[in-house]
């Protein structure tokens, strides 16, 4: 049996293809077969059974894989991030700012802690906005703490002389009248008086200025405090038997030579001229106004 010969193409082109020609098929070509990766739909891993495939929302699959299947599979729901670090940074910074306004070192330390919490919250995306705000407040707390502390230190280191020292208000003291020198005694001799006359003179010395009289008394103070030209004595217009009977406190002045023989405790007789009343301060701090007599002649009594 002879093999039929397949007619060859004409060497001369005819202008259109010969549809009768049968293409030669290589020997390795055969009928199309399924590639090895093509498996049965029920057994291939990429074509999973609804009860076993990981991409199908089977009721037994966890809820985070819900959604229709896609080439990459459904996107799981990401957990929401908290704001704990950012909120902690803001609260710590606010407390630090309060301490910083009073110049406390605690404010500076809390500011550092708040900055650390803010950085951690920003990196971990835990309340980034709050972390940024807390960082700014923390910086303010640190600046306030340093500023108040430096101002306080400079104020305390200022020399005391730079600030005005409060001075006590001046205490006004009542002027003390100095004993007025009586006018020169009249040429007439001093007249004797009674105890009643003396009481009138002691009551109103101004009304009797210039009168020359005779008095009796006992010296109560004649020392360095009174000086050598004045002394204090209890005086009366008449001579008394006892020293304690001379009752009127009186200030007497005279020349040093005239008073040279008089000492404290003497009982005397004196010719005097009435002068202005005299006010002096006592040892107890009070003031006393007494008659003033200018001595022209004095003699101790035995």
Beta strands, then each sheet from edge to edge (+ up, - down):
strand 1: 191-192
strand 2: 212-221
strand 3: 230-236
strand 4: 248-253
strand 5: 267-274
strand 6: 278-281
strand 7: 287-300
sheet 1: 1+ 2+ 3- 4+ 7+ 5-
sheet 2: 1+ 2+ 3- 4+ 7+ 6-
end
